[in-house]
Amino acid sequence: MNHRDLVASATHGATDARERIQSLDFIRGVAVLGMLVANVPWLAGDSMSRVYDPDPTSVAAWLLQYLVFDQRFMPLFAMLFGASLYLLSGRYTNDGAFYRYFLRRMAILFCFGVAHAYLLWPGDILITYSVCGPILLLFRRRDPWTLITFGVLLNVVNLTFGQWPDLYYSTIDRALFSWWVEIGEPPSTIVEAYAGSYLQLLEYNAWRNQFIQWTALPHFRIWNSLGLMLIGMGLFRLGVLQGLKSKDFYRSLLIYSLTLSAPLVAYGVLARIGMNESVGPYFGFTAKLPLENITFRAGCAVMSLAIIASVHLGVDHIASAVRRPVEAIGRMALTNYLFHSVFFLTVFHGLKLFPYDSLDHDALLIFVVIVWTIQLALSRLWLKRFRQGPIERLWRLLSGSKP
């Protein structure tokens, strides 16, 4: 079966292809909105676990982060990125032409990622995605279960390195980095960088990116992202991402994924409470539990499947006044993702409305609601006039495809 047949079969079913794309846009929109909540402690501070004032609202917001948002929505984004390979290839009848277009597209995405990481926020994920993209081409014609198997194996590697980092440092890091990379001391603290000039912030970002981008790629970024992308390719080939399966299938997927993931996530959150210097004493629980990382992250990855199942079970019942703005967010996912960094850079550095790394999770959730409101409104308004988001249009033009 060629790539056009794959896309055609993926869009064949009870509803038309346009509805299939809308369902993917909705999931992508949910992923972008959820990723903001997961990323906001890093966009506005230097620690996910930090709680300065452990009162009921800040602790509740901290728990909400781990119980609902952290590590749930990036897997969705990565799976959809992998699936997009088939959507893009469906426009081409010649493999060579598609490969050239796709590689240009990944090269432009890499440039966007470098600009984002150095000019706006070092937590960028686009660099990782652009590096993974060409590797996906090697798996393009694999059967769905081979894709899923390879994806799971890569995530096992990621979970293993995350739980036992010494294993990474004694193998890959020693072979690739430790003998020549010397990151050195930071030019300032991150708080000082945000409080200073933009040049000082750029200098700090350049120092931080040495690890958070480049040496972190083989540590955890590429294993996690590439594995999830391959799983997304497999789920797309099976028709799961697009909503082609029966309601009974999605009910079973929801039940099984929650049954498996909920205990792992609950254990991981309990372990994080015990490890936290302020939340642990607040609850009177300061025990150090084993395997806290691997259980939590594995549970979160499986729970992302429950989100997919929930969307396909409930999307038909969501009022269009809610569904369409979320779909618009998904259609402008790259623009909206970069907007997060622009917004928080403006608040904490440009306008200096608050000192960087000074707000607890409850205050940060207020910013999340503000950004959500802006993006839900502006994305709809923009797409009423234009077919694509501004960054999506630029990406497509630079990649050599007509807008």
KEKE-3310 file (N, C-alpha, C; in steps of 0.2 Angstrom, whole numbers, plus 5000, padded with zeros to 4 digits):
npx = (5004:5003:5009:4999:4987:4987:4984:4972:4964:4965:4956:4944:4927:4913:4911:4916:4932:4935:4930:4938:4950:4947:4945:4958:4963:4956:4961:4974:4973:4968:4980:4989:4984:4984:4998:5003:4999:5007:5019:5020:5026:5040:5041:5039:5047:5060:5058:5048:5043:5044:5036:5033:5024:5016:5000:4982:4977:4989:4995:4985:4985:4997:4996:4986:4994:5002:4993:4985:4990:5004:5016:5006:5001:5011:5015:5003:5005:5017:5014:5004:5012:5020:5010:5007:5016:5011:4999:5005:5013:5003:5000:5008:5014:5026:5039:5053:5051:5043:5051:5061:5054:5050:5062:5067:5057:5059:5072:5069:5061:5070:5078:5068:5067:5080:5080:5070:5074:5085:5082:5070:5065:5073:5067:5063:5055:5055:5067:5071:5060:5063:5075:5071:5062:5068:5072:5060:5056:5063:5055:5043:5036:5033:5023:5009:5010:5023:5028:5023:5028:5042:5041:5037:5048:5058:5054:5055:5069:5070:5063:5071:5083:5079:5075:5086:5099:5112:5116:5115:5125:5136:5137:5131:5134:5147:5153:5150:5150:5156:5170:5174:5165:5163:5153:5153:5153:5137:5133:5126:5113:5097:5086:5093:5096:5084:5080:5089:5097:5091:5102:5109:5100:5100:5113:5113:5103:5111:5121:5113:5107:5116:5116:5102:5097:5107:5116:5106:5098:5102:5100:5087:5078:5077:5074:5061:5053:5054:5050:5037:5032:5033:5024:5012:5012:5009:4997:4989:4990:4982:4970:4966:4969:4962:4948:4942:4938:4926:4914:4913:4926:4934:4929:4933:4947:4948:4944:4954:4966:4965:4964:4976:4985:4981:4984:4998:5001:4996:5004:5016:5014:5012:5025:5031:5026:5031:5045:5045:5051:5043:5029:5028:5030:5019:5008:5012:5020:5034:5041:5053:5050:5053:5057:5051:5051:5050:5038:5028:5030:5028:5015:5009:5011:5003:4991:4989:4983:4970:4965:4964:4955:4944:4942:4937:4926:4918:4918:4908:4898:4901:4898:4898:4902:4912:4920:4925:4933:4944:4948:4953:4964:4972:4974:4983:4994:5008:5011:5003:5010:5023:5019:5016:5029:5033:5023:5026:5039:5038:5030:5038:5051:5052:5041:5043:5034:5032:5044:5055:5053:5045:5032:5019:5011:4997:4995:5001:4992:4982:4988:4988:4975:4972:4981:4975:4962:4965:4971:4961:4952:4959:4964:4952:4948:4958:4959:4947:4950:4962:4970:4979:4989:5001:5014:5014:5011:5022:5032:5027:5029:5043:5047:5045:5032:5016:5006)
npy = (4994:5011:5028:5037:5029:5025:5037:5039:5028:5030:5041:5036:5032:5033:5047:5062:5066:5079:5081:5072:5078:5089:5083:5080:5092:5097:5089:5092:5106:5105:5099:5109:5119:5112:5110:5122:5124:5114:5119:5132:5134:5133:5143:5154:5153:5143:5131:5116:5110:5119:5127:5142:5147:5137:5136:5132:5135:5137:5124:5116:5120:5116:5102:5100:5102:5091:5080:5081:5088:5089:5081:5075:5081:5084:5071:5070:5080:5076:5063:5067:5075:5065:5058:5067:5066:5057:5064:5075:5068:5063:5072:5071:5063:5058:5050:5055:5069:5072:5068:5078:5090:5087:5087:5100:5106:5102:5107:5121:5121:5118:5129:5138:5133:5135:5149:5151:5145:5152:5166:5168:5157:5144:5132:5126:5115:5112:5111:5098:5091:5094:5087:5074:5072:5069:5056:5049:5046:5035:5025:5026:5017:5006:4993:4996:4990:4988:5000:5005:4996:4999:5012:5011:5004:5014:5023:5016:5016:5030:5031:5023:5030:5041:5037:5031:5040:5039:5028:5033:5043:5036:5030:5035:5049:5049:5044:5053:5066:5070:5070:5081:5092:5106:5114:5125:5139:5148:5164:5172:5172:5165:5173:5185:5187:5189:5200:5209:5217:5214:5208:5202:5192:5185:5180:5172:5163:5157:5150:5141:5133:5125:5113:5111:5110:5104:5094:5087:5081:5067:5062:5063:5069:5065:5051:5051:5059:5054:5041:5043:5049:5039:5030:5038:5038:5024:5023:5032:5025:5014:5021:5026:5039:5047:5045:5034:5022:5012:5017:5009:5004:5015:5017:5006:5008:5020:5015:5005:5012:5021:5013:5007:5018:5027:5022:5022:5035:5041:5036:5041:5055:5055:5051:5063:5072:5068:5070:5084:5099:5109:5106:5092:5093:5101:5092:5083:5072:5065:5054:5045:5038:5023:5022:5033:5041:5034:5027:5038:5045:5035:5032:5044:5044:5034:5038:5048:5042:5040:5053:5055:5045:5050:5062:5058:5051:5061:5072:5075:5079:5091:5108:5119:5132:5130:5120:5124:5136:5129:5120:5130:5134:5122:5122:5133:5129:5130:5143:5147:5140:5146:5159:5158:5159:5172:5179:5177:5181:5194:5198:5195:5199:5210:5219:5218:5215:5207:5199:5187:5170:5170:5168:5157:5142:5144:5157:5157:5150:5159:5167:5158:5156:5169:5169:5158:5164:5174:5168:5159:5168:5176:5166:5161:5173:5176:5166:5167:5176:5172:5158:5150:5151:5164:5160:5147:5149:5156:5145:5136:5143:5145:5132:5129:5126:5130:5142)
npz = (5000:4995:5000:4997:4997:5010:5017:5011:5016:5029:5030:5027:5031:5042:5043:5034:5026:5030:5042:5049:5049:5057:5069:5072:5073:5084:5095:5094:5097:5111:5116:5114:5123:5135:5136:5139:5153:5159:5155:5161:5174:5171:5161:5168:5179:5188:5192:5193:5204:5215:5228:5236:5246:5255:5255:5255:5242:5234:5235:5231:5217:5213:5215:5205:5194:5193:5194:5183:5172:5170:5159:5151:5139:5130:5125:5117:5108:5102:5096:5087:5079:5073:5066:5057:5046:5037:5033:5026:5016:5008:4999:4989:4974:4971:4978:4980:4978:4989:5000:4998:5001:5014:5021:5019:5026:5039:5041:5041:5052:5062:5062:5066:5079:5085:5085:5094:5106:5109:5108:5115:5124:5133:5134:5123:5111:5098:5091:5095:5089:5075:5073:5075:5065:5051:5054:5056:5043:5039:5045:5038:5030:5038:5046:5056:5069:5071:5071:5083:5092:5091:5095:5109:5114:5113:5122:5133:5135:5137:5149:5157:5157:5163:5176:5181:5180:5181:5173:5160:5160:5162:5150:5136:5138:5142:5131:5121:5126:5139:5138:5131:5132:5141:5151:5160:5172:5175:5168:5175:5188:5184:5188:5189:5176:5170:5176:5171:5157:5140:5133:5143:5146:5134:5134:5146:5141:5131:5138:5145:5136:5132:5139:5140:5128:5118:5124:5131:5121:5117:5130:5135:5127:5113:5114:5120:5113:5099:5101:5105:5093:5084:5089:5087:5073:5071:5078:5070:5057:5061:5063:5075:5080:5072:5075:5069:5074:5083:5095:5105:5105:5109:5122:5128:5127:5135:5147:5150:5149:5159:5170:5170:5171:5181:5195:5194:5191:5203:5213:5208:5211:5224:5228:5224:5232:5244:5242:5241:5247:5253:5251:5255:5270:5272:5270:5279:5275:5272:5266:5256:5241:5231:5214:5209:5197:5185:5187:5187:5175:5166:5168:5165:5151:5147:5151:5142:5131:5136:5135:5122:5119:5126:5120:5107:5111:5117:5108:5099:5107:5112:5112:5098:5100:5109:5103:5091:5093:5100:5090:5081:5088:5087:5073:5072:5079:5080:5080:5091:5101:5101:5105:5118:5124:5120:5127:5141:5141:5139:5150:5161:5158:5148:5152:5165:5176:5186:5197:5190:5193:5205:5208:5214:5210:5210:5207:5194:5187:5185:5175:5165:5162:5157:5145:5138:5136:5127:5116:5112:5107:5098:5089:5082:5076:5068:5059:5052:5043:5037:5030:5037:5052:5056:5058:5054:5040:5036:5038:5029:5017:5017:5016:5003:4998:4991:4999)
capx = (5000:5008:5007:4992:4982:4987:4980:4965:4961:4964:4951:4938:4923:4907:4911:4921:4939:4936:4929:4944:4955:4944:4946:4965:4964:4954:4966:4980:4971:4969:4987:4993:4981:4987:5005:5004:4999:5013:5026:5020:5031:5046:5040:5039:5051:5065:5057:5041:5042:5044:5030:5035:5020:5011:4994:4978:4977:4995:4996:4980:4987:5003:4993:4983:4999:5005:4988:4981:4993:5011:5018:5000:4999:5017:5014:4998:5008:5022:5010:5001:5018:5022:5005:5007:5020:5006:4995:5009:5015:4997:4999:5014:5014:5033:5043:5058:5048:5040:5057:5065:5050:5049:5068:5067:5052:5062:5077:5066:5058:5076:5080:5063:5068:5086:5078:5065:5078:5091:5080:5064:5065:5077:5064:5060:5055:5055:5074:5071:5056:5066:5080:5067:5058:5071:5072:5053:5056:5065:5049:5037:5032:5033:5017:5007:5012:5030:5029:5021:5033:5048:5040:5037:5055:5062:5051:5058:5075:5069:5061:5076:5088:5076:5075:5093:5103:5119:5117:5116:5131:5141:5137:5131:5137:5154:5155:5148:5151:5160:5177:5175:5160:5164:5148:5156:5148:5133:5135:5122:5107:5091:5083:5097:5096:5077:5079:5094:5095:5090:5108:5111:5096:5103:5119:5111:5100:5116:5124:5108:5105:5122:5113:5094:5095:5111:5118:5100:5095:5103:5099:5080:5073:5075:5071:5054:5049:5054:5046:5030:5030:5032:5017:5007:5011:5006:4989:4986:4989:4976:4964:4964:4969:4957:4941:4939:4936:4920:4913:4915:4934:4936:4927:4938:4953:4948:4944:4960:4972:4965:4965:4983:4989:4979:4988:5005:5002:4995:5010:5021:5012:5013:5032:5033:5024:5036:5051:5045:5053:5037:5022:5029:5029:5012:5004:5015:5022:5041:5045:5056:5047:5057:5054:5046:5051:5048:5031:5024:5031:5025:5008:5007:5011:4997:4985:4987:4978:4964:4963:4962:4948:4939:4940:4933:4919:4914:4918:4901:4893:4904:4895:4902:4905:4918:4924:4928:4939:4949:4951:4957:4970:4975:4976:4988:4998:5015:5010:5001:5015:5028:5016:5017:5036:5033:5019:5029:5045:5036:5028:5043:5057:5050:5038:5045:5028:5034:5051:5055:5053:5043:5025:5017:5007:4990:4996:5003:4986:4978:4991:4986:4968:4973:4983:4970:4957:4968:4972:4955:4948:4963:4964:4946:4947:4964:4957:4941:4952:4967:4969:4984:4992:5006:5021:5012:5011:5029:5035:5026:5032:5050:5048:5044:5026:5012:5002)
capy = (5000:5017:5033:5040:5024:5025:5043:5038:5023:5033:5046:5033:5030:5036:5054:5063:5068:5086:5079:5068:5084:5093:5079:5080:5099:5098:5086:5097:5112:5102:5098:5116:5122:5108:5111:5129:5123:5110:5123:5138:5134:5135:5150:5160:5151:5139:5124:5114:5108:5124:5131:5146:5148:5131:5137:5128:5137:5135:5117:5113:5121:5112:5095:5100:5102:5084:5075:5082:5092:5087:5075:5072:5084:5084:5065:5071:5084:5072:5058:5071:5077:5059:5056:5072:5064:5054:5069:5078:5064:5062:5077:5070:5056:5056:5050:5060:5076:5073:5068:5085:5095:5086:5088:5107:5108:5100:5112:5127:5120:5118:5136:5141:5131:5138:5156:5151:5143:5157:5172:5168:5152:5138:5126:5124:5108:5112:5108:5090:5088:5094:5082:5067:5072:5064:5049:5046:5044:5028:5021:5028:5012:5001:4992:5000:4987:4988:5007:5006:4992:5003:5018:5009:5002:5020:5026:5012:5019:5036:5030:5020:5035:5046:5034:5029:5044:5037:5024:5038:5047:5031:5027:5039:5055:5047:5043:5059:5073:5071:5071:5087:5097:5110:5119:5130:5142:5152:5171:5175:5168:5166:5179:5191:5188:5192:5207:5214:5219:5208:5205:5198:5186:5181:5177:5167:5158:5153:5146:5136:5129:5120:5107:5109:5108:5100:5088:5084:5077:5060:5061:5061:5072:5062:5045:5052:5062:5050:5036:5045:5051:5033:5028:5042:5035:5018:5025:5035:5020:5010:5024:5028:5046:5051:5043:5029:5016:5012:5020:5003:5003:5021:5016:5001:5012:5024:5011:5001:5016:5024:5008:5006:5024:5030:5020:5024:5043:5043:5034:5046:5061:5054:5051:5070:5075:5066:5073:5091:5102:5113:5102:5087:5095:5103:5086:5078:5066:5066:5048:5045:5032:5021:5022:5038:5044:5029:5026:5044:5046:5029:5033:5050:5043:5030:5042:5053:5038:5041:5059:5053:5041:5055:5067:5055:5049:5067:5078:5076:5082:5098:5114:5122:5138:5128:5116:5128:5139:5124:5118:5135:5134:5117:5124:5137:5126:5132:5150:5148:5138:5152:5165:5157:5161:5179:5182:5177:5185:5201:5200:5194:5203:5216:5224:5217:5216:5203:5196:5180:5164:5173:5166:5150:5139:5147:5164:5156:5148:5165:5169:5153:5158:5175:5167:5154:5168:5178:5163:5156:5173:5178:5161:5161:5179:5176:5161:5170:5180:5169:5150:5148:5155:5167:5156:5141:5151:5157:5139:5133:5147:5144:5125:5128:5124:5136:5143)
capz = (5000:4995:5005:4996:4999:5018:5019:5009:5020:5036:5030:5025:5037:5043:5042:5029:5028:5033:5050:5052:5050:5062:5075:5074:5075:5091:5099:5094:5101:5118:5118:5115:5129:5141:5137:5143:5160:5161:5154:5164:5179:5167:5157:5173:5185:5186:5195:5193:5211:5220:5231:5241:5251:5254:5258:5252:5235:5230:5235:5226:5210:5213:5214:5199:5189:5193:5193:5177:5166:5168:5155:5148:5133:5126:5121:5112:5102:5098:5092:5081:5074:5069:5061:5051:5041:5032:5030:5022:5011:5004:4994:4984:4970:4970:4985:4980:4979:4996:5004:4998:5004:5021:5024:5020:5031:5045:5042:5043:5059:5066:5063:5071:5086:5087:5087:5100:5111:5111:5109:5119:5130:5132:5135:5116:5109:5091:5089:5095:5083:5069:5073:5075:5058:5046:5056:5055:5036:5039:5047:5035:5027:5042:5048:5062:5076:5071:5073:5090:5096:5091:5099:5116:5116:5113:5128:5139:5135:5140:5156:5161:5159:5168:5183:5183:5176:5181:5167:5154:5161:5161:5143:5131:5140:5142:5124:5116:5128:5145:5137:5127:5134:5147:5151:5164:5176:5172:5168:5181:5190:5180:5191:5187:5169:5168:5179:5168:5150:5135:5131:5148:5145:5129:5137:5150:5137:5127:5142:5147:5130:5131:5141:5140:5121:5114:5127:5133:5116:5118:5137:5136:5123:5107:5115:5122:5107:5094:5103:5104:5086:5081:5092:5084:5067:5071:5079:5064:5053:5064:5063:5081:5081:5068:5077:5064:5078:5086:5102:5110:5105:5113:5129:5131:5127:5140:5154:5151:5150:5165:5175:5171:5172:5187:5200:5193:5192:5210:5216:5207:5214:5231:5229:5223:5239:5249:5240:5240:5254:5256:5250:5260:5277:5273:5271:5285:5272:5269:5264:5250:5238:5226:5207:5208:5191:5180:5188:5186:5168:5162:5169:5161:5144:5145:5152:5136:5127:5139:5133:5115:5119:5129:5115:5102:5114:5118:5104:5096:5112:5114:5108:5093:5102:5112:5099:5085:5095:5101:5083:5078:5092:5084:5067:5073:5085:5081:5082:5098:5105:5102:5108:5125:5126:5119:5132:5147:5141:5139:5157:5166:5156:5144:5156:5172:5180:5192:5197:5188:5198:5212:5209:5216:5205:5210:5203:5187:5183:5182:5169:5160:5160:5153:5139:5135:5133:5121:5111:5109:5104:5092:5084:5078:5072:5062:5054:5048:5037:5034:5030:5041:5057:5053:5058:5049:5033:5035:5038:5022:5011:5017:5014:4996:4996:4991:5005)
cpx = (5004:5005:5001:4986:4982:4983:4973:4961:4960:4958:4944:4934:4917:4906:4917:4928:4940:4935:4935:4949:4953:4945:4953:4966:4962:4958:4972:4979:4971:4976:4991:4990:4984:4994:5007:5004:5005:5019:5026:5025:5038:5046:5041:5043:5056:5064:5050:5039:5041:5038:5033:5031:5015:5005:4989:4977:4983:4996:4991:4982:4993:5001:4990:4988:5001:4999:4985:4985:5000:5012:5012:5000:5005:5017:5009:5001:5013:5019:5007:5007:5020:5017:5005:5011:5016:5002:4999:5011:5009:4996:5004:5013:5021:5037:5049:5056:5046:5046:5061:5061:5050:5056:5069:5062:5055:5068:5075:5064:5064:5078:5075:5065:5074:5084:5074:5069:5083:5088:5074:5065:5069:5074:5061:5060:5055:5062:5074:5066:5059:5071:5076:5064:5061:5071:5065:5053:5058:5060:5043:5032:5031:5025:5015:5010:5020:5032:5028:5026:5040:5047:5040:5044:5059:5060:5054:5065:5075:5067:5067:5081:5085:5076:5082:5098:5110:5121:5118:5123:5137:5142:5137:5134:5144:5157:5155:5151:5156:5167:5179:5171:5162:5159:5150:5150:5143:5135:5132:5117:5102:5087:5086:5096:5089:5076:5084:5092:5094:5096:5110:5107:5098:5109:5118:5108:5105:5119:5119:5107:5110:5119:5106:5092:5100:5113:5111:5096:5096:5101:5092:5076:5071:5072:5063:5050:5049:5050:5039:5027:5029:5025:5012:5006:5008:4998:4986:4985:4983:4970:4962:4964:4964:4949:4938:4936:4929:4920:4915:4923:4936:4934:4932:4945:4954:4948:4951:4966:4971:4966:4973:4987:4987:4983:4996:5006:5001:5001:5016:5020:5013:5021:5034:5031:5030:5043:5051:5046:5048:5030:5022:5027:5022:5007:5006:5017:5029:5045:5047:5054:5052:5053:5049:5045:5048:5040:5026:5024:5027:5017:5005:5006:5005:4991:4984:4983:4971:4961:4961:4955:4943:4937:4935:4926:4915:4914:4912:4896:4895:4901:4900:4906:4911:4923:4928:4934:4945:4952:4955:4964:4975:4978:4982:4993:5004:5015:5008:5006:5021:5025:5016:5024:5036:5029:5023:5036:5043:5034:5033:5050:5056:5047:5040:5040:5029:5041:5050:5056:5051:5036:5024:5012:5000:4990:4997:4997:4982:4981:4989:4979:4968:4975:4978:4964:4959:4969:4966:4951:4952:4963:4958:4946:4952:4961:4950:4944:4958:4966:4973:4986:4998:5013:5020:5013:5019:5033:5033:5029:5040:5052:5047:5037:5021:5007:4995)
cpy = (5006:5022:5036:5035:5024:5031:5042:5033:5026:5038:5043:5030:5033:5043:5056:5065:5074:5085:5076:5074:5088:5090:5080:5087:5100:5095:5090:5103:5110:5102:5104:5119:5119:5109:5117:5128:5119:5114:5129:5139:5136:5141:5155:5158:5146:5132:5122:5112:5113:5127:5135:5147:5143:5132:5133:5129:5135:5128:5114:5114:5117:5104:5095:5099:5094:5079:5075:5084:5089:5081:5072:5075:5084:5077:5066:5075:5080:5067:5061:5073:5071:5057:5061:5070:5061:5059:5073:5074:5062:5067:5076:5063:5053:5056:5055:5067:5077:5073:5075:5090:5094:5088:5096:5109:5107:5105:5119:5127:5120:5125:5140:5139:5134:5145:5156:5150:5149:5164:5173:5164:5146:5132:5123:5117:5107:5109:5100:5087:5088:5089:5075:5066:5067:5057:5045:5043:5037:5023:5022:5022:5005:5000:4995:4997:4987:4996:5008:5002:4996:5009:5017:5007:5009:5023:5022:5014:5025:5035:5027:5025:5040:5043:5033:5034:5042:5032:5028:5041:5042:5028:5032:5046:5054:5047:5049:5066:5074:5073:5077:5093:5100:5116:5126:5134:5147:5160:5175:5170:5169:5172:5185:5192:5191:5199:5212:5215:5212:5205:5201:5192:5182:5177:5171:5161:5153:5148:5140:5131:5124:5113:5106:5108:5102:5093:5084:5080:5070:5058:5058:5064:5068:5055:5046:5054:5057:5044:5037:5046:5044:5029:5031:5040:5029:5019:5028:5029:5015:5014:5027:5035:5050:5050:5038:5023:5017:5015:5015:5003:5009:5020:5011:5004:5016:5020:5008:5006:5020:5019:5006:5012:5027:5028:5022:5032:5044:5041:5039:5053:5060:5054:5059:5074:5074:5069:5081:5094:5106:5109:5096:5088:5098:5098:5082:5072:5067:5060:5048:5038:5030:5022:5027:5041:5040:5028:5032:5045:5041:5030:5038:5048:5039:5034:5047:5049:5039:5048:5058:5050:5046:5060:5064:5052:5055:5073:5080:5080:5089:5103:5117:5128:5136:5124:5120:5132:5135:5121:5123:5135:5128:5118:5129:5135:5129:5139:5151:5145:5143:5158:5164:5160:5169:5182:5183:5181:5192:5203:5200:5198:5210:5221:5224:5218:5212:5200:5189:5175:5166:5171:5159:5148:5142:5153:5162:5153:5153:5167:5164:5154:5164:5173:5163:5159:5172:5174:5160:5161:5175:5173:5161:5167:5179:5171:5162:5174:5177:5161:5147:5153:5158:5163:5150:5143:5153:5150:5136:5136:5145:5137:5124:5126:5130:5136:5141)
cpz = (5000:5000:5004:4998:5007:5020:5017:5014:5027:5036:5027:5031:5036:5042:5037:5031:5032:5041:5053:5054:5056:5069:5077:5076:5082:5096:5100:5098:5109:5120:5119:5122:5135:5142:5140:5150:5162:5160:5159:5170:5177:5163:5162:5179:5183:5190:5195:5200:5216:5222:5237:5247:5251:5258:5253:5244:5231:5230:5231:5219:5209:5211:5207:5193:5188:5191:5186:5171:5165:5164:5151:5141:5128:5122:5116:5106:5098:5094:5086:5076:5070:5064:5055:5045:5035:5029:5025:5015:5006:4998:4988:4980:4969:4977:4985:4982:4986:5001:5004:5002:5012:5024:5024:5025:5038:5047:5044:5050:5064:5067:5067:5078:5089:5089:5093:5106:5114:5112:5113:5125:5128:5132:5128:5115:5102:5088:5089:5090:5077:5068:5072:5068:5053:5048:5055:5047:5035:5041:5043:5032:5031:5044:5055:5069:5076:5073:5081:5094:5096:5096:5107:5118:5117:5120:5134:5140:5139:5147:5160:5162:5164:5175:5186:5179:5175:5175:5161:5155:5160:5154:5138:5132:5140:5135:5120:5119:5134:5144:5133:5129:5140:5148:5155:5168:5173:5172:5173:5183:5185:5182:5189:5180:5167:5171:5175:5161:5146:5133:5136:5148:5140:5131:5141:5146:5133:5132:5144:5142:5129:5133:5139:5132:5118:5118:5130:5127:5116:5125:5138:5131:5117:5108:5116:5116:5101:5095:5102:5097:5083:5083:5088:5077:5066:5073:5073:5059:5055:5064:5070:5083:5078:5070:5072:5068:5081:5093:5107:5111:5110:5120:5132:5132:5133:5147:5155:5152:5156:5171:5176:5173:5179:5193:5200:5194:5199:5214:5215:5210:5221:5233:5228:5229:5244:5248:5241:5247:5257:5256:5255:5267:5278:5274:5277:5282:5269:5267:5257:5247:5233:5219:5206:5201:5186:5181:5185:5178:5164:5162:5165:5154:5142:5146:5146:5131:5130:5136:5126:5115:5121:5124:5110:5105:5115:5114:5101:5100:5114:5109:5104:5095:5106:5108:5094:5087:5097:5095:5080:5082:5089:5077:5067:5079:5086:5083:5089:5103:5106:5105:5116:5128:5125:5125:5138:5147:5142:5147:5162:5165:5153:5149:5163:5177:5186:5192:5195:5194:5205:5213:5210:5210:5204:5206:5196:5184:5181:5176:5163:5157:5155:5146:5135:5132:5127:5115:5108:5105:5097:5087:5079:5073:5066:5057:5050:5042:5033:5034:5035:5047:5053:5053:5053:5042:5031:5034:5031:5016:5011:5015:5007:4994:4996:4997:5004)
residu = (MET:ASN:HIS:ARG:ASP:LEU:VAL:ALA:SER:ALA:THR:HIS:GLY:ALA:THR:ASP:ALA:ARG:GLU:ARG:ILE:GLN:SER:LEU:ASP:PHE:ILE:ARG:GLY:VAL:ALA:VAL:LEU:GLY:MET:LEU:VAL:ALA:ASN:VAL:PRO:TRP:LEU:ALA:GLY:ASP:SER:MET:SER:ARG:VAL:TYR:ASP:PRO:ASP:PRO:THR:SER:VAL:ALA:ALA:TRP:LEU:LEU:GLN:TYR:LEU:VAL:PHE:ASP:GLN:ARG:PHE:MET:PRO:LEU:PHE:ALA:MET:LEU:PHE:GLY:ALA:SER:LEU:TYR:LEU:LEU:SER:GLY:ARG:TYR:THR:ASN:ASP:GLY:ALA:PHE:TYR:ARG:TYR:PHE:LEU:ARG:ARG:MET:ALA:ILE:LEU:PHE:CYS:PHE:GLY:VAL:ALA:HIS:ALA:TYR:LEU:LEU:TRP:PRO:GLY:ASP:ILE:LEU:ILE:THR:TYR:SER:VAL:CYS:GLY:PRO:ILE:LEU:LEU:LEU:PHE:ARG:ARG:ARG:ASP:PRO:TRP:THR:LEU:ILE:THR:PHE:GLY:VAL:LEU:LEU:ASN:VAL:VAL:ASN:LEU:THR:PHE:GLY:GLN:TRP:PRO:ASP:LEU:TYR:TYR:SER:THR:ILE:ASP:ARG:ALA:LEU:PHE:SER:TRP:TRP:VAL:GLU:ILE:GLY:GLU:PRO:PRO:SER:THR:ILE:VAL:GLU:ALA:TYR:ALA:GLY:SER:TYR:LEU:GLN:LEU:LEU:GLU:TYR:ASN:ALA:TRP:ARG:ASN:GLN:PHE:ILE:GLN:TRP:THR:ALA:LEU:PRO:HIS:PHE:ARG:ILE:TRP:ASN:SER:LEU:GLY:LEU:MET:LEU:ILE:GLY:MET:GLY:LEU:PHE:ARG:LEU:GLY:VAL:LEU:GLN:GLY:LEU:LYS:SER:LYS:ASP:PHE:TYR:ARG:SER:LEU:LEU:ILE:TYR:SER:LEU:THR:LEU:SER:ALA:PRO:LEU:VAL:ALA:TYR:GLY:VAL:LEU:ALA:ARG:ILE:GLY:MET:ASN:GLU:SER:VAL:GLY:PRO:TYR:PHE:GLY:PHE:THR:ALA:LYS:LEU:PRO:LEU:GLU:ASN:ILE:THR:PHE:ARG:ALA:GLY:CYS:ALA:VAL:MET:SER:LEU:ALA:ILE:ILE:ALA:SER:VAL:HIS:LEU:GLY:VAL:ASP:HIS:ILE:ALA:SER:ALA:VAL:ARG:ARG:PRO:VAL:GLU:ALA:ILE:GLY:ARG:MET:ALA:LEU:THR:ASN:TYR:LEU:PHE:HIS:SER:VAL:PHE:PHE:LEU:THR:VAL:PHE:HIS:GLY:LEU:LYS:LEU:PHE:PRO:TYR:ASP:SER:LEU:ASP:HIS:ASP:ALA:LEU:LEU:ILE:PHE:VAL:VAL:ILE:VAL:TRP:THR:ILE:GLN:LEU:ALA:LEU:SER:ARG:LEU:TRP:LEU:LYS:ARG:PHE:ARG:GLN:GLY:PRO:ILE:GLU:ARG:LEU:TRP:ARG:LEU:LEU:SER:GLY:SER:LYS:PRO)
# end
